[in-house]
Amino acid sequence: MRIIFVRHGEPDYEHDCLTETGRQQAAAAAERLAGEGIGTVYSSPNGRARETAEYTAAKLGLPVRQLAYMHEISWGGKGIPENGHPWTLGEWLIDREDFDFYHRDWRKHPYFRKNVALSYREMIAGKIDELILSHGYRHEGSRFFCEAAGQETIALFSHGGSGACAIAHLLALPFPYVCTVLPYDFTSVSILEFPVRTGEYVHPRIELFNDAAHIRGLSRGVVFQQISE
């Protein structure tokens, strides 16, 4: 089984849709994804993600299935620096406090314990486990039990924040650290592969991350969302 994560194209955040450049990026992404053997297309309910997904779905003759929980996350809380913005706050903690994300629980740090982003991360983690289970893999701690020999490739069109929540959870990585060191571009393609070994524990593998070659000339590089949903 393979999960292809795709961030939406360049957005008009005010109107929750794609810009003209974003539409060109989405069309390029559809061409890029045409040969990946995608069997199901999922999307966030936000307009910019759904519009991006529709290009690939039309190319493949598939419907777009909505995942309400994959809408973009919010962040912030009283007294939290960087406005609680997960991407810059993770870097702030590393630089200012030398915070060790691997030996300390980031969820207990006051800047995240009181940050609304944490509730989104926990919600998405539970829901993405339900999605994975529906495709034959049961999440147990940091491993997955392969219940069925499914070999489907699914595409999930979402956002920088909700996508990072899902990827961090599936790879058992600290969410703020993923935001800091694994950001990704508009319509970039990232792929996690789950080995098919029915009746055994398996671990997801990063097959590809932040592939944006299809939008060369249509990208300004990685851009973080600045406005909380």
Residue, then its C-alpha position, 0 to 999 in steps of 0.5 A: m500500500r502507498i499513500i501519496f500526500v499532495r499539498h494544495g496548489e498556490p492559494d488565494y487564502e482569502h477566497d479559499c481557492l487556487t490562484e492562476t499559478g495554483r491551477q497550473q501547478a495542480a494541472a502539472a501535478a495531475e500529469r505527474l501523478a497519472g502513472e502512479g496507479i492511484g485507486t482512490v483520491y481523498s481530499s481536505p474539504n477546503g476549497r484550495a485542496r479540493e480544487t487541486a485534487e479535482y485535476t488529478a481525479a479528472k485525469l484518472g476518471l475517479p471521484v474525490r472523496q472528502l476527508a473532513y478532518m484533513h482541513e487545515i489546522s489552527w494554532g495559537g494560545k495566550g502567551i505563546p511566542e511566534n503566535g504559536h505557529p508550528w513551523t516557526l515555533g519548532e525552530w524557535l524552541i530548538d534555537r532558543e531553548d535547545f529543546d530535544f524533541y527526541h528525549r522530551d515530550w513536546r506535547k507537555h511543553p507549555y508552548f504546545r500544551k496550551n497551543v490549539a495546534l495540539s488538539y488538531r494533531e491529536m484529532i488527525a492522528g486518530k482519524i488517519d489511523e481509522l483510514i489506514l485500518s480501512h486499508g488493512y493496517r492496524h496502528e499499534g504504538s510505533r508499528f503497524f499490523c498488516e491485516a490484509a494484503g491490500q496493494e492500493t495506492i491512494a492520494l491524499f490532497s491536504h495542507g502543510g499543517s494537516g499533512a504534517c500532522a498525519i505524516a508525523h504520526l505515521l512515522a512516529l516523529p515529533f510534529p513540531y520537528v517535522c514542521t521544522v525539518l520536513p516542510y514541503d512545497f505547493t503540489s509537492v508529492s510525498i509517498l509513504e509505502f507500507p509493505v504487504r506482509t499479511g499477519e506481520y508487523v510492518h513499518p512505513r517507508i519514505e519512498l519520496f518526499n517533497d518532489a516538486a520537479h513538475i512545478r519547476g518554474l511555477s514555484r517560489g519555494v516552500v511557503f508556510q501558511q501564516i493565517s490560522e484557520 
